[in-house]
Amino acid sequence: EAGYRVGIICTDETMELHPDGMVRSLGLRAREETIAHNLYEVLREFDQCEADVIYSEAFYTPRMGQAIMNRLLKAAGHKIINIQEDIK
């Protein structure tokens, strides 16, 4: 409503939960390799679209979750918003 270009990074399983913004899915959570591969493409796309703000789901998966989160943290300048804490 304020006119910001908002990018949202999600998965196929949660895409329908985000009705507004520039919503991009990284793929299925069960396919970590696809998520890792698509992450760079989606971040570049939001950069080209000059997104003002980008929100992403967290990825704590057994094999590649740490690498995915490391890249997201770097892109976010290590700024994390914990929704569960914000709800309280």
HUTA-V332677 format. One record per pair of residues at least 12 apart in sequence whose C-alpha atoms are under 10 Angstrom apart, sorted by sequence separation. I is the first residue (numbers start at 1). J is the second residue. If there is no record, write none. Layout:
i j
I J
I J
This chain:
i j
8 20
11 23
12 24
13 25
15 27
26 38
27 39
57 69
7 20
8 21
9 22
10 23
11 24
12 25
25 38
26 39
56 69
59 72
6 20
7 21
8 22
9 23
10 24
11 25
12 26
13 27
14 28
24 38
25 39
26 40
58 72
6 21
7 22
8 23
9 24
10 25
11 26
12 27
13 28
14 29
24 39
26 41
57 72
58 73
5 21
6 22
7 23
8 24
9 25
10 26
11 27
12 28
13 29
26 42
56 72
4 21
5 22
6 23
7 24
8 25
9 26
10 27
11 28
12 29
25 42
55 72
10 28
11 29
24 42
10 29
11 30
23 42
24 43
56 76
24 45
54 75
55 76
24 46
54 76
58 80
23 46
53 76
11 35
22 46
35 59
56 80
58 82
10 35
55 80
56 81
55 81
22 49
32 59
36 64
40 68
22 51
32 61
35 64
36 65
39 68
43 72
9 39
21 51
29 59
31 61
32 62
33 63
35 65
23 54
25 56
29 60
30 61
32 63
33 64
36 67
37 68
40 71
21 53
22 54
23 55
24 56
29 61
32 64
33 65
36 68
39 71
40 72
43 75
9 42
21 54
23 56
31 64
32 65
35 68
36 69
39 72
8 42
9 43
7 42
33 68
36 71
7 43
32 68
9 46
7 45
8 46
7 46
6 46
7 47
5 46
7 49
6 49
7 50
8 51
14 57
5 49
6 50
7 51
5 50
6 51
7 52
8 53
9 54
10 55
11 56
5 51
6 52
7 53
8 54
9 55
10 56
11 57
4 51
5 52
6 53
7 54
8 55
9 56
10 57
4 52
5 53
6 54
7 55
8 56
9 57
10 58
11 59
3 52
4 53
5 54
6 55
7 56
8 57
9 58
10 59
